[in-house]
C-alpha cells in the first residue's frame, strides 16, 4: 500500500508539474494571440482605406501636360464635402488637334449604338473622350435591370452631327465645331461636328443666374473661351461618400469659368459622367471614378461622346 501511495504521490506531482507547465505555455501564448489580434486590427485599419480607394484616382491635386496643347488638372476639395474634379484644357490651335463626335445612323429611328466612353475611345482612336448628350430610352433600376447595355440602340436628346452627318434633331444648347477647329455655342459657324447638352451654366464668363447650389452630383460639362479656340472639359465624380460627393451646378460653373470658359453647357451627368485619356503607350485609361447603378468604377453605356485627337 505504501508503494502504491508513493507511486500515487509521484504521479500526482508529475501531473501537477505538467499542469503548471501547460499553464505557463498557455499564459505565454496569450500575449502572442493579443499581438496577432492587434496586428490584424492595425492591418485592417490601414487596409480599409486602400481597398476603398483601390481603382479610383488618388485624391491628390495635380497638373499634367498630356499632349501638345492639352493639359489635365485634378482638383480636390475637402470642404464643405469631398469633391474631386477632372479638367482638361485644349488649345484648339495646337498641331494635331481635331475632334470627333460619335457617328450615328440618321436612317435609323434609334441612330446610336450605346457604348461606354472607353469603348468609344478605343474604337475611334481618340486621345481624350468624355460622355456626351442625354439619350433615350434609358432606365436604371438595379444591376440586373437597366438599359441600355453596350450595343443597345438609343437616340440623343439634342442636335448631333458627326463629320458632316446629322443624326439628332432635338432641343438644347449645342456645341458646334467647324472643320478648321473653330467652335461656338451660338450657331454662328458651319459645323462639322456638333453635340448638345441640357442647358448653359456659364455665359459671358459668369455662372448663369439661378443655378442650384445645394445638390452635389456627378457632372460633365464642356466650355469655350471667348475666341472659340480654347475648350474646357469638366468631369466631377460624385455619389461616393468619403471620396467625392460631386459638384453642384453653381460650383461647376464657377470652376469652368476659373479654367477659362466664357460660355459652357452641362452634358449628361450622374452615372454617365466619364473622362478617358489615352496614355503615351496607347492604353485608354478612365481618369475619373464613374458610378453606374451605385457601383464605383463601373462605366455606363451612353449614346454619344466628344472625342479629341492630339499629338505628343
C-alpha positions, 0 to 999 in steps of 0.5 A: 500500500505504501508503494502504491501511495508513493507511486500515487504521490509521484504521479500526482506531482508529475501531473501537477508539474505538467499542469503548471507547465501547460499553464505557463505555455498557455499564459505565454501564448496569450500575449502572442494571440493579443499581438496577432489580434492587434496586428490584424486590427492595425492591418485592417485599419490601414487596409480599409482605406486602400481597398476603398480607394483601390481603382479610383484616382488618388485624391491628390491635386495635380497638373499634367501636360498630356499632349501638345496643347492639352493639359489635365488638372485634378482638383480636390476639395475637402470642404464643405464635402469631398469633391474631386474634379477632372479638367482638361484644357485644349488649345484648339490651335495646337498641331494635331488637334481635331475632334470627333463626335460619335457617328450615328445612323440618321436612317435609323429611328434609334441612330446610336449604338450605346457604348461606354466612353472607353469603348468609344475611345478605343474604337475611334482612336481618340486621345481624350473622350468624355460622355456626351448628350442625354439619350433615350430610352434609358432606365436604371433600376438595379444591376440586373435591370437597366438599359441600355447595355453596350450595343443597345440602340438609343437616340440623343436628346439634342442636335448631333452631327458627326463629320458632316452627318446629322443624326439628332434633331432635338432641343438644347444648347449645342456645341458646334465645331467647324472643320478648321477647329473653330467652335461656338455655342451660338450657331454662328459657324458651319459645323462639322461636328456638333453635340448638345447638352441640357442647358448653359451654366456659364455665359459671358464668363459668369455662372448663369443666374439661378443655378442650384447650389445645394445638390452635389452630383456627378457632372460633365460639362464642356466650355469655350473661351471667348475666341472659340479656340480654347475648350474646357472639359469638366468631369466631377465624380460624385455619389461616393461618400468619403471620396467625392460627393460631386459638384453642384451646378453653381460650383461647376460653373464657377470652376469652368469659368476659373479654367477659362470658359466664357460660355459652357453647357452641362452634358449628361451627368450622374452615372454617365459622367466619364473622362478617358485619356489615352496614355503615351503607350496607347492604353485608354485609361478612365481618369475619373471614378464613374458610378453606374447603378451605385457601383464605383468604377463601373462605366455606363453605356451612353449614346454619344461622346466628344472625342479629341485627337492630339499629338505628343 
